[in-house]
Amino acid sequence: MAFQLSAEHEAIRDAVREFGENEMVPVAEEHDREHTYPVDLRKKAAEYDFVAPNIPIEYDGAGMDKISTTIVTEELWRADPGIGSAVGSAGFGTDMIIEFGDEWMKEEWLPKIANGESASCSMISEPAHGSNVAGIETVAAEDGDEYVLNGNKMWITNGTVADVGVLMAKTSPDEGHRGITAFLVEMDRDGIQTEKIDNKLGIRASDLAEVIVDDVRVSEENVIGEVDRGFYQLMEFFASGRTNVAAQAVGAAQGALDAAIEYATEREQFDQPISEFQAIQHKIAEMATKVEAARSLTYRAATQVEQNNQDVAAQYSSMAKLFASEISVEVADEGIQVHGGSGYVTDYPAERYYRDARITKIYEGTSEIQKNIIADQLL
């Protein structure tokens, strides 16, 4: 398949890269070390339309296509995966609001998220249910013109910093995936408790939390889309979400490659830069080839998502997510090897890329889940 980015796409890449190098790289190590969420950088990124760039123009967003949002994600993670995750995830759940939400939801929340004033979250996973969305135990009991929500959500990105969230709960508990409904929930409602999860291996600048929902009352107007159709609504965004994680993985891999090249040209052994040794040259060549292969597959998946080729997009997004996440860890690992002992300490970013890349093999469906999906499509 012939593929070439437009001049507009290249301009977006240049703009995000400049932002990453000037604003993110200088503070990346600090945010990682201190586990601090970069709220100021989120607001600054919003000035350039890098926060939730998928939000339509009529709601103060950039209205970017899928290729453009893929580029934004890749370049944010190339600069620093931790801050890149924090900035890039500030609009979690907005796809659901844009596609299925009532007009009041869009008007009230989308502009605030697009301009960096607010962040959103998507509350799906639970302590006993990660990949098995159909098994969630959070329930929404109808009470007049309200719903009473009860449950426990786990591994929620932006859980303690979000102002609003999309929560998946069972309105018909005996119906499995056929009984799930999506709700818009303001995070300051009575009954919502959040606890930050700090002991993460990587992406430490990104907020992660457990969310307890205890007798939280929401109006029936807070239903997003249709009652008992939440699972099917969510399915429409799996391909887009997995393509996004593939872009994250490509960005982390490219960042690790950049760091390895820079170190190899500066570090000297036996009176010459280590980049002159064939062993190092071969590592760099293999790393670069893997990154480019992952990038090409990711952009192809993004193209299928943009064209709404659902079956093809499902297959290619899973392929891209699987391949990119696996090579991201491989490339980051080789990056440490190029650095030698220097790659094992925080003085250089190599170890941070290695830690940060690892999450891409887990969330939005593990590598094992992606293999199941790909095989189902093929067989």
GUMAR-413502 format. One record per residue (C-alpha): residue number from 1; residue in three letters; y, x, z. Coordinates in steps of 0.2 Angstrom, whole numbers, plus 5000, padded with zeros to 4 digits. Each point is the difference from the previous one (the first is absolute). Layout:
<sites>
SITE; NUM; ALA; Y; X; Z .
...
</sites>
This chain:
<sites>
SITE; 1; MET; 5000; 5000; 5000 .
SITE; 2; ALA; 5017; 5007; 4995 .
SITE; 3; PHE; 5012; 5000; 5014 .
SITE; 4; GLN; 5018; 5006; 5002 .
SITE; 5; LEU; 5013; 4996; 5013 .
SITE; 6; SER; 5016; 4993; 4994 .
SITE; 7; ALA; 5017; 5009; 5003 .
SITE; 8; GLU; 5003; 4987; 5014 .
SITE; 9; HIS; 4984; 5004; 5009 .
SITE; 10; GLU; 5004; 5019; 4999 .
SITE; 11; ALA; 5017; 4997; 5007 .
SITE; 12; ILE; 4993; 4990; 5014 .
SITE; 13; ARG; 4988; 5015; 5004 .
SITE; 14; ASP; 5014; 5012; 5000 .
SITE; 15; ALA; 5011; 4989; 5012 .
SITE; 16; VAL; 4985; 4998; 5012 .
SITE; 17; ARG; 4996; 5019; 4999 .
SITE; 18; GLU; 5018; 5005; 5004 .
SITE; 19; PHE; 5000; 4988; 5015 .
SITE; 20; GLY; 4984; 5007; 5006 .
SITE; 21; GLU; 5005; 5018; 4999 .
SITE; 22; ASN; 5018; 4997; 5007 .
SITE; 23; GLU; 4996; 4987; 5013 .
SITE; 24; MET; 4982; 5000; 5005 .
SITE; 25; VAL; 4993; 5018; 4999 .
SITE; 26; PRO; 5013; 5007; 5012 .
SITE; 27; VAL; 4995; 4988; 5014 .
SITE; 28; ALA; 4981; 4998; 4996 .
SITE; 29; GLU; 4993; 5012; 5012 .
SITE; 30; GLU; 5011; 4993; 5014 .
SITE; 31; HIS; 4995; 4982; 4997 .
SITE; 32; ASP; 4981; 5005; 4999 .
SITE; 33; ARG; 5001; 5010; 5016 .
SITE; 34; GLU; 5010; 4987; 5010 .
SITE; 35; HIS; 4991; 4985; 4993 .
SITE; 36; THR; 5017; 4991; 4996 .
SITE; 37; TYR; 5003; 4986; 4988 .
SITE; 38; PRO; 5014; 5005; 4988 .
SITE; 39; VAL; 5011; 4984; 5001 .
SITE; 40; ASP; 5015; 5009; 4993 .
SITE; 41; LEU; 4991; 5007; 4985 .
SITE; 42; ARG; 4993; 4983; 4997 .
SITE; 43; LYS; 5018; 4993; 4999 .
SITE; 44; LYS; 5006; 5015; 4989 .
SITE; 45; ALA; 4985; 4998; 4988 .
SITE; 46; ALA; 5005; 4981; 4999 .
SITE; 47; GLU; 5017; 5005; 4993 .
SITE; 48; TYR; 4990; 5008; 4985 .
SITE; 49; ASP; 4988; 4985; 4998 .
SITE; 50; PHE; 4985; 5010; 5006 .
SITE; 51; VAL; 4996; 4987; 5014 .
SITE; 52; ALA; 4989; 4986; 4993 .
SITE; 53; PRO; 5006; 5003; 4982 .
SITE; 54; ASN; 4989; 4985; 4995 .
SITE; 55; ILE; 5012; 4987; 5007 .
SITE; 56; PRO; 5008; 4991; 4986 .
SITE; 57; ILE; 5019; 5003; 4996 .
SITE; 58; GLU; 5005; 4982; 5005 .
SITE; 59; TYR; 4995; 5005; 5018 .
SITE; 60; ASP; 5009; 5016; 5000 .
SITE; 61; GLY; 4985; 5010; 4994 .
SITE; 62; ALA; 4998; 5012; 4986 .
SITE; 63; GLY; 4987; 4989; 4991 .
SITE; 64; MET; 4990; 5016; 4994 .
SITE; 65; ASP; 4984; 4998; 4990 .
SITE; 66; LYS; 4984; 5007; 5007 .
SITE; 67; ILE; 5001; 5017; 4991 .
SITE; 68; SER; 5017; 5002; 5008 .
SITE; 69; THR; 4994; 4996; 5017 .
SITE; 70; THR; 4985; 5011; 4998 .
SITE; 71; ILE; 5012; 5015; 4996 .
SITE; 72; VAL; 5011; 4996; 5015 .
SITE; 73; THR; 4984; 5000; 5011 .
SITE; 74; GLU; 4993; 5016; 4993 .
SITE; 75; GLU; 5017; 5010; 5002 .
SITE; 76; LEU; 5003; 4994; 5017 .
SITE; 77; TRP; 4983; 5006; 5005 .
SITE; 78; ARG; 5002; 5016; 4991 .
SITE; 79; ALA; 5015; 5004; 5010 .
SITE; 80; ASP; 4991; 4995; 5017 .
SITE; 81; PRO; 4986; 4988; 5002 .
SITE; 82; GLY; 5005; 4995; 5018 .
SITE; 83; ILE; 5018; 4995; 4996 .
SITE; 84; GLY; 4995; 4994; 4983 .
SITE; 85; SER; 4988; 4988; 5008 .
SITE; 86; ALA; 5014; 4994; 5012 .
SITE; 87; VAL; 5012; 4997; 4986 .
SITE; 88; GLY; 4987; 4994; 4987 .
SITE; 89; SER; 4992; 4987; 5012 .
SITE; 90; ALA; 5016; 4992; 5006 .
SITE; 91; GLY; 4997; 4986; 4988 .
SITE; 92; PHE; 4982; 4996; 5005 .
SITE; 93; GLY; 4996; 4982; 4996 .
SITE; 94; THR; 5015; 4997; 4989 .
SITE; 95; ASP; 4988; 4997; 4985 .
SITE; 96; MET; 4993; 4985; 5009 .
SITE; 97; ILE; 5017; 4993; 5004 .
SITE; 98; ILE; 5006; 5003; 4982 .
SITE; 99; GLU; 4985; 4992; 4992 .
SITE; 100; PHE; 4996; 4986; 5012 .
SITE; 101; GLY; 5014; 4998; 5013 .
SITE; 102; ASP; 5013; 4986; 5001 .
SITE; 103; GLU; 5017; 5003; 4994 .
SITE; 104; TRP; 5007; 5001; 5018 .
SITE; 105; MET; 4988; 5014; 5004 .
SITE; 106; LYS; 5006; 5010; 4985 .
SITE; 107; GLU; 5018; 4997; 5003 .
SITE; 108; GLU; 5000; 5004; 5018 .
SITE; 109; TRP; 4988; 5015; 5000 .
SITE; 110; LEU; 4999; 5009; 4983 .
SITE; 111; PRO; 5019; 5006; 5000 .
SITE; 112; LYS; 4998; 5007; 5017 .
SITE; 113; ILE; 4985; 5010; 4996 .
SITE; 114; ALA; 5007; 5006; 4983 .
SITE; 115; ASN; 5016; 5007; 5008 .
SITE; 116; GLY; 4990; 5008; 5014 .
SITE; 117; GLU; 5007; 4989; 5014 .
SITE; 118; SER; 4982; 4993; 5004 .
SITE; 119; ALA; 4982; 5006; 4998 .
SITE; 120; SER; 4985; 4988; 4997 .
SITE; 121; CYS; 4982; 5002; 5004 .
SITE; 122; SER; 4984; 4993; 4995 .
SITE; 123; MET; 4988; 4994; 5014 .
SITE; 124; ILE; 4982; 4999; 4993 .
SITE; 125; SER; 4988; 5013; 5008 .
SITE; 126; GLU; 4993; 4997; 5017 .
SITE; 127; PRO; 4990; 5011; 5013 .
SITE; 128; ALA; 4984; 4993; 4993 .
SITE; 129; HIS; 5005; 4996; 4982 .
SITE; 130; GLY; 5007; 5013; 4988 .
SITE; 131; SER; 4993; 4999; 4983 .
SITE; 132; ASN; 4992; 4983; 5004 .
SITE; 133; VAL; 5016; 4989; 4998 .
SITE; 134; ALA; 4989; 4985; 5000 .
SITE; 135; GLY; 4994; 5003; 5017 .
SITE; 136; ILE; 5017; 5000; 5009 .
SITE; 137; GLU; 5000; 4990; 5017 .
SITE; 138; THR; 5019; 4997; 5002 .
SITE; 139; VAL; 5002; 4981; 4999 .
SITE; 140; ALA; 5014; 4988; 4997 .
SITE; 141; ALA; 4997; 4983; 5008 .
SITE; 142; GLU; 5011; 4985; 4993 .
SITE; 143; ASP; 5010; 4992; 5013 .
SITE; 144; GLY; 5011; 4986; 4993 .
SITE; 145; ASP; 5012; 5009; 4988 .
SITE; 146; GLU; 4997; 5017; 5007 .
SITE; 147; TYR; 4985; 5012; 5001 .
SITE; 148; VAL; 4995; 5010; 5015 .
SITE; 149; LEU; 4995; 5018; 4996 .
SITE; 150; ASN; 4987; 5010; 5010 .
SITE; 151; GLY; 4992; 5016; 4996 .
SITE; 152; ASN; 5000; 5019; 5001 .
SITE; 153; LYS; 5006; 5011; 4985 .
SITE; 154; MET; 4997; 5018; 4999 .
SITE; 155; TRP; 5006; 5015; 4989 .
SITE; 156; ILE; 5016; 4991; 4995 .
SITE; 157; THR; 5012; 5011; 4991 .
SITE; 158; ASN; 5018; 4996; 5006 .
SITE; 159; GLY; 4993; 4990; 5015 .
SITE; 160; THR; 5013; 5006; 5012 .
SITE; 161; VAL; 5015; 5002; 4988 .
SITE; 162; ALA; 4998; 4984; 4989 .
SITE; 163; ASP; 5011; 4985; 5002 .
SITE; 164; VAL; 4989; 4989; 4990 .
SITE; 165; GLY; 4981; 4999; 4995 .
SITE; 166; VAL; 4987; 4992; 4989 .
SITE; 167; LEU; 4986; 4995; 5011 .
SITE; 168; MET; 4983; 4994; 4994 .
SITE; 169; ALA; 4991; 4988; 5012 .
SITE; 170; LYS; 4986; 4987; 4998 .
SITE; 171; THR; 5006; 4982; 4999 .
SITE; 172; SER; 4982; 4994; 4997 .
SITE; 173; PRO; 4989; 5013; 5010 .
SITE; 174; ASP; 4984; 4993; 4994 .
SITE; 175; GLU; 5004; 5003; 4982 .
SITE; 176; GLY; 5000; 5019; 4999 .
SITE; 177; HIS; 5011; 5007; 4987 .
SITE; 178; ARG; 5004; 4982; 4994 .
SITE; 179; GLY; 5009; 4996; 5016 .
SITE; 180; ILE; 5013; 5014; 5001 .
SITE; 181; THR; 5019; 4996; 4999 .
SITE; 182; ALA; 5014; 5012; 4999 .
SITE; 183; PHE; 5015; 4997; 5012 .
SITE; 184; LEU; 5017; 5008; 5000 .
SITE; 185; VAL; 5003; 5005; 5019 .
SITE; 186; GLU; 5016; 5007; 5007 .
SITE; 187; MET; 4995; 5015; 5011 .
SITE; 188; ASP; 5012; 4995; 5014 .
SITE; 189; ARG; 4991; 4983; 5004 .
SITE; 190; ASP; 4993; 4997; 5017 .
SITE; 191; GLY; 4982; 5005; 5002 .
SITE; 192; ILE; 5001; 5015; 4988 .
SITE; 193; GLN; 4996; 5016; 5009 .
SITE; 194; THR; 4999; 5017; 4991 .
SITE; 195; GLU; 4994; 5017; 5005 .
SITE; 196; LYS; 5003; 5015; 4990 .
SITE; 197; ILE; 4985; 5011; 4995 .
SITE; 198; ASP; 5006; 5018; 5002 .
SITE; 199; ASN; 4984; 5011; 4999 .
SITE; 200; LYS; 4999; 5000; 4982 .
SITE; 201; LEU; 4993; 5015; 4989 .
SITE; 202; GLY; 5013; 4998; 4987 .
SITE; 203; ILE; 5015; 4991; 4993 .
SITE; 204; ARG; 5007; 5001; 5018 .
SITE; 205; ALA; 5018; 4994; 4994 .
SITE; 206; SER; 4992; 4983; 4995 .
SITE; 207; ASP; 5000; 4987; 5013 .
SITE; 208; LEU; 4982; 4993; 5005 .
SITE; 209; ALA; 4996; 4987; 5013 .
SITE; 210; GLU; 4989; 4988; 5008 .
SITE; 211; VAL; 5007; 4982; 4999 .
SITE; 212; ILE; 4995; 4987; 5013 .
SITE; 213; VAL; 5004; 4982; 4995 .
SITE; 214; ASP; 4999; 4988; 5015 .
SITE; 215; ASP; 5004; 4982; 4998 .
SITE; 216; VAL; 5013; 5004; 4987 .
SITE; 217; ARG; 5008; 4984; 4993 .
SITE; 218; VAL; 5006; 4999; 4982 .
SITE; 219; SER; 5006; 4985; 4990 .
SITE; 220; GLU; 4989; 4993; 4985 .
SITE; 221; GLU; 5015; 5007; 4990 .
SITE; 222; ASN; 4994; 5017; 5004 .
SITE; 223; VAL; 4984; 4998; 4989 .
SITE; 224; ILE; 5001; 5012; 4985 .
SITE; 225; GLY; 4992; 4991; 4985 .
SITE; 226; GLU; 4987; 4988; 5004 .
SITE; 227; VAL; 4989; 4996; 5016 .
SITE; 228; ASP; 4983; 5008; 4998 .
SITE; 229; ARG; 5005; 5010; 4985 .
SITE; 230; GLY; 5006; 5016; 5008 .
SITE; 231; PHE; 4985; 5010; 4996 .
SITE; 232; TYR; 5001; 4995; 4981 .
SITE; 233; GLN; 5018; 5004; 5000 .
SITE; 234; LEU; 4997; 5017; 5008 .
SITE; 235; MET; 4987; 5004; 4987 .
SITE; 236; GLU; 5014; 5000; 4987 .
SITE; 237; PHE; 5008; 5015; 5008 .
SITE; 238; PHE; 4985; 5011; 5003 .
SITE; 239; ALA; 5001; 5009; 4983 .
SITE; 240; SER; 5019; 5003; 5003 .
SITE; 241; GLY; 4997; 5007; 5018 .
SITE; 242; ARG; 4986; 5011; 4995 .
SITE; 243; THR; 5010; 5007; 4985 .
SITE; 244; ASN; 5014; 5004; 5013 .
SITE; 245; VAL; 4988; 5010; 5011 .
SITE; 246; ALA; 4994; 5009; 4985 .
SITE; 247; ALA; 5018; 5005; 4997 .
SITE; 248; GLN; 5002; 5005; 5018 .
SITE; 249; ALA; 4985; 5011; 4998 .
SITE; 250; VAL; 5006; 5008; 4984 .
SITE; 251; GLY; 5017; 5004; 5008 .
SITE; 252; ALA; 4991; 5008; 5015 .
SITE; 253; ALA; 4990; 5010; 4988 .
SITE; 254; GLN; 5015; 5006; 4990 .
SITE; 255; GLY; 5009; 5004; 5016 .
SITE; 256; ALA; 4985; 5011; 5005 .
SITE; 257; LEU; 4999; 5008; 4983 .
SITE; 258; ASP; 5019; 5004; 5000 .
SITE; 259; ALA; 4999; 5008; 5017 .
SITE; 260; ALA; 4985; 5010; 4995 .
SITE; 261; ILE; 5009; 5007; 4984 .
SITE; 262; GLU; 5015; 5004; 5010 .
SITE; 263; TYR; 4990; 5010; 5013 .
SITE; 264; ALA; 4990; 5009; 4987 .
SITE; 265; THR; 5015; 5006; 4991 .
SITE; 266; GLU; 5008; 5007; 5016 .
SITE; 267; ARG; 4985; 5006; 5010 .
SITE; 268; GLU; 4995; 5018; 4996 .
SITE; 269; GLN; 4984; 5009; 5004 .
SITE; 270; PHE; 4994; 5017; 4993 .
SITE; 271; ASP; 5018; 5003; 4993 .
SITE; 272; GLN; 5001; 4985; 4989 .
SITE; 273; PRO; 5003; 4981; 5002 .
SITE; 274; ILE; 4983; 4991; 5003 .
SITE; 275; SER; 5004; 4989; 4985 .
SITE; 276; GLU; 4995; 5015; 4990 .
SITE; 277; PHE; 4982; 4999; 5006 .
SITE; 278; GLN; 4988; 4990; 4989 .
SITE; 279; ALA; 4992; 4991; 5014 .
SITE; 280; ILE; 5017; 4993; 5005 .
SITE; 281; GLN; 5004; 4996; 4982 .
SITE; 282; HIS; 4984; 4990; 4998 .
SITE; 283; LYS; 5003; 4990; 5016 .
SITE; 284; ILE; 5017; 4996; 4993 .
SITE; 285; ALA; 4994; 4995; 4983 .
SITE; 286; GLU; 4986; 4989; 5007 .
SITE; 287; MET; 5012; 4992; 5013 .
SITE; 288; ALA; 5013; 4996; 4986 .
SITE; 289; THR; 4986; 4993; 4988 .
SITE; 290; LYS; 4994; 4988; 5014 .
SITE; 291; VAL; 5018; 4994; 5004 .
SITE; 292; GLU; 5004; 4996; 4982 .
SITE; 293; ALA; 4983; 4991; 4997 .
SITE; 294; ALA; 5004; 4989; 5016 .
SITE; 295; ARG; 5018; 4997; 4994 .
SITE; 296; SER; 4994; 4994; 4983 .
SITE; 297; LEU; 4987; 4988; 5007 .
SITE; 298; THR; 5013; 4994; 5013 .
SITE; 299; TYR; 5013; 4996; 4986 .
SITE; 300; ARG; 4986; 4992; 4990 .
SITE; 301; ALA; 4996; 4989; 5014 .
SITE; 302; ALA; 5019; 4996; 5003 .
SITE; 303; THR; 5001; 4995; 4982 .
SITE; 304; GLN; 4986; 4988; 5001 .
SITE; 305; VAL; 5008; 4992; 5016 .
SITE; 306; GLU; 5016; 4998; 4991 .
SITE; 307; GLN; 4992; 4992; 4985 .
SITE; 308; ASN; 4991; 4988; 5013 .
SITE; 309; ASN; 4983; 5005; 4992 .
SITE; 310; GLN; 4991; 4994; 5016 .
SITE; 311; ASP; 4982; 5005; 4997 .
SITE; 312; VAL; 5005; 5017; 4992 .
SITE; 313; ALA; 5013; 5003; 5013 .
SITE; 314; ALA; 4988; 4997; 5014 .
SITE; 315; GLN; 4988; 5013; 4993 .
SITE; 316; TYR; 5013; 5013; 4996 .
SITE; 317; SER; 5009; 4999; 5016 .
SITE; 318; SER; 4984; 5003; 5010 .
SITE; 319; MET; 4996; 5014; 4989 .
SITE; 320; ALA; 5017; 5007; 5002 .
SITE; 321; LYS; 5000; 4998; 5019 .
SITE; 322; LEU; 4983; 5008; 5001 .
SITE; 323; PHE; 5003; 5015; 4989 .
SITE; 324; ALA; 5018; 5003; 5006 .
SITE; 325; SER; 4996; 4999; 5018 .
SITE; 326; GLU; 4985; 5011; 4999 .
SITE; 327; ILE; 5009; 5014; 4989 .
SITE; 328; SER; 5015; 4999; 5012 .
SITE; 329; VAL; 4989; 5006; 5014 .
SITE; 330; GLU; 4992; 5013; 4989 .
SITE; 331; VAL; 5016; 5007; 4994 .
SITE; 332; ALA; 5008; 5000; 5017 .
SITE; 333; ASP; 4985; 5009; 5007 .
SITE; 334; GLU; 5002; 5013; 4986 .
SITE; 335; GLY; 5018; 5001; 5004 .
SITE; 336; ILE; 4996; 5006; 5017 .
SITE; 337; GLN; 4988; 5013; 4993 .
SITE; 338; VAL; 5013; 5007; 4989 .
SITE; 339; HIS; 5011; 5002; 5015 .
SITE; 340; GLY; 4987; 5008; 5010 .
SITE; 341; GLY; 5004; 5001; 5019 .
SITE; 342; SER; 5017; 4994; 4996 .
SITE; 343; GLY; 4993; 4984; 4994 .
SITE; 344; TYR; 4993; 4996; 5017 .
SITE; 345; VAL; 5016; 4999; 5010 .
SITE; 346; THR; 5015; 4989; 4999 .
SITE; 347; ASP; 5012; 5014; 4994 .
SITE; 348; TYR; 4995; 4994; 4982 .
SITE; 349; PRO; 4998; 4982; 4993 .
SITE; 350; ALA; 4982; 5004; 4994 .
SITE; 351; GLU; 4991; 4993; 5016 .
SITE; 352; ARG; 5011; 4985; 5000 .
SITE; 353; TYR; 4996; 4995; 4982 .
SITE; 354; TYR; 4981; 5002; 5005 .
SITE; 355; ARG; 5002; 4989; 5015 .
SITE; 356; ASP; 5010; 4987; 4991 .
SITE; 357; ALA; 4990; 4999; 4984 .
SITE; 358; ARG; 4984; 4995; 5010 .
SITE; 359; ILE; 5006; 4982; 5004 .
SITE; 360; THR; 5000; 4996; 4981 .
SITE; 361; LYS; 4981; 5000; 5001 .
SITE; 362; ILE; 5000; 4986; 5013 .
SITE; 363; TYR; 5013; 4987; 4999 .
SITE; 364; GLU; 5002; 4986; 4986 .
SITE; 365; GLY; 4981; 5001; 5000 .
SITE; 366; THR; 4990; 5016; 5003 .
SITE; 367; SER; 4992; 5011; 4987 .
SITE; 368; GLU; 4984; 4992; 5003 .
SITE; 369; ILE; 5007; 4982; 4997 .
SITE; 370; GLN; 5008; 5006; 4984 .
SITE; 371; LYS; 4983; 5006; 4993 .
SITE; 372; ASN; 4993; 4983; 5004 .
SITE; 373; ILE; 5014; 4992; 4990 .
SITE; 374; ILE; 4999; 5011; 4985 .
SITE; 375; ALA; 4981; 4998; 5000 .
SITE; 376; ASP; 5002; 4981; 5001 .
SITE; 377; GLN; 5012; 5000; 4985 .
SITE; 378; LEU; 4988; 5011; 4989 .
SITE; 379; LEU; 4984; 4992; 5005 .
</sites>
